[in-house]
């Protein structure tokens, strides 16, 4: 009996040694974060950080059932190990099931020191999986009761996805795809009726129906698509406005405001699926960050697909402080496509996809709301019949009826989302005045305001005459100037007064 027990104990010991080939340890380490150590020739040893990146860390996190890799800290982030350094120049694709499946220089073959010990920080209880998934997009799965399970898509939206993306260090949420977009999971469905405000640090902080309490099927598995290497943060930030931060060398860092303009902001807004750029605030408008400043002298044309495609001074190459951190203010759920920042085909974001607006009843009042929402001044035109080209995909709105005073197009009456019988031949557009508008009265009369340095301001009436007014009326497509009221005839503005002693010939 004793011999049989000894054999069983040996079998258990051998099994443990066979599976326990990797561990996380060090100062401040947890179950899913720490210095990476591998077991070889009956000795624990570390991994050198030469070439160590998120793909390598992803394999470690998977092997330890610790979700996804958030960071791959180099330079003995969790303290220097002692003794053997087993691996160096580890190169993983990220899909391997074990670190030893990755290419490396051979066990014990290195010229490293323990100050170069590699580490990982894993997401622990949440991961993204499924067909076509990446580090920052996929089917959402959470770890509970030692089992990975999925989340039902009932009421799943961008606020919920925002929490997942933040938890995974994946920037901002771009989409919250329902209906098993990355394939159906198997086994347990852990959560349903998830309701997040978007500011939570973990999905389990959000309201839900309870673990395992649902009547769902895996065809309803929820997913996320995150921005990955860019995010908006800071005091007063939202999903589509905030301090711009980018992820490089396993660290989030900011951008200096040298030469920062609306073209640069436009690229960020597009990259985050946040519509068009309304503002490009500078001087730590959303608060000063700490740590790394990654980019300066960013120069975009406005058409790039990613901020890193724009010219810049090089990573970490700047002489500025965090008081120069840049931000963006994006339009969010509305954008203009296939033209300029303030003219184009109107598209709105609903149910995780951009769609157009049908021209049934479309007029200048409707266009006025769009122009105001996009900080583009007043409506000059409301072109119809795919003036800016026919889109593809969803047509979201039809029979839109605005008074012209609404703050958002979705506040106007319409026939309902996706409720129309027309084709993209009827896609509507707008032409806005851009940097000038009339406030306090009608479309063609009011207090003159101009847009400069991300804010609207007024014009002082010193020397203001019919020639000056003629230029404004022409610019706004409002015919000829009839009068030039002075002394705040349409009410006094607030804030900045941008211009004084304006002198126009009238042409």
Residue pairs with C-beta under 8 A, 6 or more apart in sequence:
17 39
20 39
21 38
21 39
21 40
21 98
21 100
22 36
22 37
22 38
22 39
22 60
22 63
22 64
22 98
22 99
23 34
23 37
23 39
23 44
24 30
24 31
24 32
24 33
24 34
24 35
24 36
24 37
24 60
24 64
24 78
24 119
24 120
25 34
25 35
25 37
25 78
25 81
26 34
26 35
26 78
26 79
26 81
26 117
26 119
27 78
27 79
28 34
28 78
28 79
29 35
29 78
30 124
31 64
31 66
31 124
32 61
32 64
32 66
32 67
32 121
32 122
32 123
32 124
33 78
33 119
33 120
33 121
33 122
33 124
34 78
34 119
34 120
35 46
35 76
35 77
35 78
35 79
35 81
35 117
35 118
35 119
36 46
36 47
36 60
36 99
36 117
36 118
36 119
36 120
37 44
37 45
37 46
37 47
37 81
38 44
38 45
38 47
38 86
38 87
38 99
38 100
40 84
40 86
40 107
41 107
43 83
43 84
44 83
44 84
45 81
45 83
45 84
45 85
45 86
45 87
45 108
46 81
46 84
46 85
46 86
46 114
46 117
46 118
47 85
47 86
47 87
47 88
47 90
47 99
47 117
47 118
48 85
48 87
48 88
48 89
48 110
48 112
48 116
48 117
48 118
49 74
49 75
49 112
49 116
49 117
49 118
50 88
50 89
50 110
50 112
50 116
51 89
51 90
51 91
52 72
52 74
52 90
52 118
53 72
53 250
54 69
54 71
54 72
54 94
54 135
54 250
55 92
55 93
55 94
56 72
56 90
56 91
56 92
56 94
56 99
56 102
56 118
57 69
57 71
57 72
57 120
57 121
57 122
58 68
58 69
58 92
58 94
58 135
59 92
59 94
59 96
59 97
59 98
59 99
59 101
59 102
60 66
60 69
60 99
60 120
60 122
61 67
61 68
61 69
61 120
61 122
61 123
62 97
63 97
63 98
63 99
64 122
65 143
66 122
66 123
66 124
67 122
67 123
67 124
67 125
67 126
67 127
67 143
67 168
68 122
68 123
68 126
68 127
68 128
68 135
68 168
69 120
69 121
69 122
69 123
69 135
70 121
70 122
70 123
70 168
70 169
71 120
71 121
71 169
71 250
72 118
72 119
72 120
72 121
72 250
73 118
73 119
73 120
73 121
73 250
74 116
74 118
74 119
74 250
75 115
75 116
75 117
76 114
76 115
76 116
76 117
76 119
77 119
78 117
78 119
79 117
80 113
80 114
80 115
80 117
81 114
81 117
82 114
84 108
85 108
85 110
85 112
85 113
85 114
85 117
86 107
86 108
87 99
87 104
87 105
87 107
87 110
88 104
88 105
88 109
88 110
88 111
88 112
89 103
89 104
89 105
89 110
90 99
90 102
90 103
90 104
90 118
91 102
91 103
91 104
92 99
92 101
92 102
92 103
93 102
94 135
96 102
123 167
123 168
123 169
124 143
125 142
125 143
125 144
125 204
126 140
126 141
126 142
126 143
126 164
126 167
126 168
126 202
126 203
127 138
127 141
127 142
127 143
127 148
128 134
128 135
128 136
128 137
128 138
128 139
128 140
128 141
128 164
128 168
128 182
128 223
128 224
129 138
129 139
129 141
129 148
129 182
129 185
130 138
130 139
130 180
130 182
130 183
130 185
130 221
130 223
131 182
131 183
132 138
132 182
132 183
133 139
133 182
134 228
135 168
135 170
135 228
136 165
136 168
136 170
136 171
136 225
136 226
136 227
136 228
137 182
137 223
137 224
137 225
137 226
137 228
138 182
138 223
138 224
139 150
139 180
139 181
139 182
139 183
139 185
139 221
139 222
139 223
140 150
140 151
140 164
140 203
140 221
140 222
140 223
140 224
141 148
141 149
141 150
141 151
141 185
142 148
142 149
142 151
142 190
142 191
142 203
142 204
144 188
144 190
144 211
145 211
147 187
147 188
148 187
148 188
149 185
149 187
149 188
149 189
149 190
149 191
149 212
150 185
150 188
150 189
150 190
150 218
150 221
150 222
151 189
151 190
151 191
151 192
151 194
151 203
151 221
151 222
152 189
152 191
152 192
152 193
152 194
152 214
152 216
152 220
152 221
152 222
153 178
153 179
153 220
153 221
153 222
154 192
154 193
154 216
154 220
155 193
155 194
155 195
156 176
156 178
156 194
156 222
157 176
158 173
158 175
158 176
158 198
158 239
158 352
159 196
159 197
159 198
160 176
160 194
160 195
160 196
160 198
160 203
160 206
160 222
161 173
161 175
161 176
161 224
161 225
161 226
162 172
162 173
162 196
162 198
162 239
163 196
163 198
163 200
163 201
163 202
163 203
163 205
163 206
164 170
164 173
164 203
164 224
164 226
165 171
165 172
165 173
165 224
165 226
165 227
165 231
166 201
166 231
167 201
167 202
167 203
168 226
169 247
169 252
170 226
170 227
170 228
171 226
171 227
171 228
171 229
171 230
171 231
171 247
171 272
172 226
172 227
172 230
172 231
172 232
172 239
172 272
173 224
173 225
173 226
173 227
173 239
174 225
174 226
174 227
174 272
174 273
175 224
175 225
175 273
175 352
176 222
176 223
176 224
176 225
176 352
177 222
177 223
177 224
177 225
177 352
178 220
178 222
178 223
178 352
179 219
179 220
179 221
180 218
180 219
180 220
180 221
180 223
181 223
182 221
182 223
183 221
184 217
184 218
184 219
184 221
185 218
185 221
186 218
188 212
189 212
189 214
189 216
189 217
189 218
189 221
190 211
190 212
191 203
191 208
191 209
191 211
191 214
192 208
192 209
192 213
192 214
192 216
193 207
193 208
193 209
193 214
194 203
194 206
194 207
194 208
194 222
195 206
195 207
195 208
196 203
196 205
196 206
196 207
197 206
198 239
200 206
227 271
227 272
227 273
228 247
229 246
229 247
229 248
229 308
230 244
230 245
230 246
230 247
230 268
230 271
230 272
230 306
230 307
231 242
231 245
231 246
231 247
231 252
232 238
232 239
232 240
232 241
232 242
232 243
232 244
232 245
232 272
232 286
232 327
232 328
233 242
233 243
233 245
233 252
233 286
233 289
234 242
234 243
234 286
234 287
234 289
234 325
234 327
235 286
235 287
236 242
236 286
236 287
237 243
237 286
237 327
239 272
239 274
239 332
240 269
240 272
240 274
240 275
240 329
240 330
240 331
240 332
241 286
241 327
241 328
241 329
241 330
242 286
242 327
242 328
243 254
243 284
243 285
243 286
243 287
243 289
243 325
243 326
243 327
244 254
244 255
244 268
244 307
244 325
244 326
244 327
244 328
245 252
245 253
245 254
245 255
245 289
246 252
246 253
246 255
246 294
246 295
246 307
246 308
248 292
248 294
248 315
249 315
251 291
251 292
252 291
252 292
253 289
253 291
253 292
253 293
253 294
253 295
253 316
254 289
254 292
254 293
254 294
254 322
254 325
254 326
255 293
255 294
255 295
255 296
255 298
255 325
255 326
256 293
256 295
256 296
256 297
256 318
256 320
256 324
256 325
256 326
257 282
257 283
257 320
257 324
257 325
257 326
258 296
258 297
258 318
258 320
258 324
259 297
259 298
259 299
260 280
260 282
260 298
260 326
261 280
262 277
262 279
262 280
262 302
262 341
263 300
263 301
263 302
264 280
264 298
264 299
264 300
264 302
264 307
264 310
264 326
265 277
265 279
265 280
265 328
265 329
265 330
266 276
266 277
266 300
266 302
266 341
267 300
267 302
267 303
267 304
267 305
267 306
267 307
267 309
267 310
268 274
268 277
268 307
268 328
268 330
269 275
269 276
269 277
269 328
269 330
269 331
270 305
271 305
271 306
271 307
272 330
273 349
274 330
274 331
274 332
275 330
275 331
275 332
275 333
275 334
275 335
275 349
275 374
276 330
276 331
276 334
276 335
276 336
276 341
276 374
277 328
277 329
277 330
277 331
277 341
278 329
278 330
278 331
278 374
278 375
279 327
279 328
279 329
279 375
279 454
280 326
280 327
280 328
280 329
280 454
281 326
281 327
281 328
281 329
281 454
282 324
282 326
282 327
283 323
283 324
284 322
284 323
284 324
284 325
285 327
286 325
286 327
287 325
288 321
288 322
288 323
288 325
289 322
289 325
290 322
292 316
293 316
293 318
293 320
293 321
293 322
293 325
294 315
294 316
295 307
295 312
295 313
295 315
295 318
296 312
296 313
296 317
296 318
296 319
296 320
297 311
297 312
297 313
297 318
298 307
298 310
298 311
298 312
299 310
299 311
299 312
300 307
300 309
300 310
300 311
301 310
302 341
304 310
329 454
331 373
331 374
331 375
332 349
333 348
333 349
333 350
333 408
333 410
334 346
334 347
334 348
334 349
334 370
334 373
334 374
334 408
334 409
335 344
335 347
335 349
335 354
335 374
336 342
336 343
336 344
336 345
336 346
336 347
336 370
336 374
336 429
336 430
337 344
337 345
337 347
337 388
337 391
338 344
338 345
338 388
338 389
339 345
339 388
339 429
341 374
341 376
341 434
342 371
342 374
342 376
342 377
342 431
342 432
342 433
342 434
343 388
343 429
343 430
343 431
343 432
344 388
344 429
344 430
345 356
345 386
345 387
345 388
345 389
345 391
345 427
345 428
345 429
346 356
346 357
346 370
346 409
346 427
346 428
346 429
346 430
347 354
347 355
347 356
347 357
347 391
348 354
348 355
348 356
348 357
348 396
348 397
348 409
348 410
349 355
350 394
350 396
350 417
351 417
353 393
353 394
354 393
354 394
355 391
355 393
355 394
355 395
355 396
355 397
355 418
356 391
356 394
356 395
356 396
356 424
356 427
356 428
357 395
357 396
357 397
357 398
357 400
357 409
357 427
357 428
358 395
358 397
358 398
358 399
358 420
358 422
358 426
358 427
358 428
359 384
359 385
359 426
359 427
359 428
360 398
360 399
360 400
360 415
360 420
360 422
360 426
361 399
361 400
361 401
362 382
362 384
362 400
362 428
363 382
364 379
364 381
364 382
364 404
364 443
365 402
365 403
365 404
366 382
366 400
366 401
366 402
366 404
366 409
366 412
366 428
367 379
367 381
367 382
367 430
367 431
367 432
368 378
368 379
368 402
368 404
368 443
369 402
369 404
369 405
369 406
369 407
369 408
369 409
369 411
369 412
370 376
370 379
370 409
370 430
370 432
371 377
371 378
371 379
371 430
371 432
371 433
372 407
373 407
373 408
373 409
374 432
375 451
376 432
376 433
376 434
377 432
377 433
377 434
377 435
377 436
377 437
377 451
377 476
378 432
378 433
378 436
378 437
378 438
378 443
378 476
379 430
379 431
379 432
379 433
379 443
380 431
380 432
380 433
380 476
380 477
381 429
381 430
381 431
381 477
382 428
382 429
382 430
382 431
383 428
383 429
383 430
383 431
384 426
384 428
384 429
385 425
385 426
386 424
386 425
386 426
386 427
387 429
388 427
388 429
389 427
390 423
390 424
390 425
390 427
391 424
391 427
392 424
394 418
395 418
395 420
395 422
395 423
395 424
395 427
396 417
396 418
397 409
397 414
397 415
397 417
397 420
398 414
398 415
398 419
398 420
398 422
399 413
399 414
399 415
399 420
400 409
400 412
400 413
400 414
401 412
401 413
401 414
402 409
402 411
402 412
402 413
403 412
404 443
406 412
433 475
433 476
433 477
434 451
435 450
435 451
435 452
436 448
436 449
436 450
436 451
436 472
436 475
436 476
437 449
437 451
437 456
437 476
438 444
438 445
438 446
438 447
438 448
438 449
438 472
438 476
439 446
439 447
439 449
439 456
439 490
439 493
440 446
440 447
440 490
440 491
441 447
441 490
443 476
443 478
444 473
444 476
444 478
444 479
445 490
446 490
447 458
447 488
447 489
447 490
447 491
447 493
448 458
448 459
448 472
449 456
449 457
449 458
449 459
449 493
450 456
450 457
450 459
450 498
450 499
451 457
452 496
452 498
455 495
455 496
456 495
456 496
457 493
457 495
457 496
457 497
457 498
457 499
458 493
458 496
458 497
458 498
459 497
459 498
459 499
459 500
459 502
460 497
460 499
460 500
460 501
461 486
461 487
462 500
462 501
463 501
463 502
463 503
464 484
464 486
464 502
465 484
466 481
466 484
466 506
467 503
467 504
467 505
467 506
468 484
468 502
468 503
468 504
468 506
469 481
469 483
469 484
470 480
470 481
470 504
470 506
471 504
471 506
471 507
472 478
472 481
473 479
473 480
473 481
